[in-house]
Amino acid sequence: MFENVDIQFTCSEYLFKIKWEDEKKYIINKINK
């Protein structure tokens, strides 16, 4: 049970990180143009 919660938390954290990286790239591209 706890392991499952751990996995879910890690997954959401990972997805959030990916989304944040995409946001940064988008912002950087906007500034560069």
C-alpha positions in Angstrom: 0.0 0.0 0.0 2.7 2.5 1.0 4.8 1.5 -1.9 2.0 2.2 -4.3 1.5 5.7 -2.8 5.3 6.2 -3.2 5.1 5.3 -6.8 2.1 7.6 -7.5 3.9 10.5 -5.7 7.1 9.9 -7.7 5.2 9.7 -11.0 3.3 13.0 -10.4 6.6 14.6 -9.2 8.3 13.4 -12.4 5.5 14.6 -14.6 5.5 18.0 -12.9 9.2 18.2 -13.5 8.8 17.4 -17.2 6.1 20.0 -17.5 8.3 22.6 -15.8 11.1 21.8 -18.2 8.8 22.4 -21.1 7.6 25.7 -19.6 11.2 26.9 -19.2 12.0 26.0 -22.8 8.9 27.8 -24.0 9.7 30.9 -22.0 13.4 30.9 -23.1 12.3 30.6 -26.7 9.9 33.4 -26.3 12.6 35.7 -24.8 15.1 34.8 -27.5 12.7 35.7 -30.4 
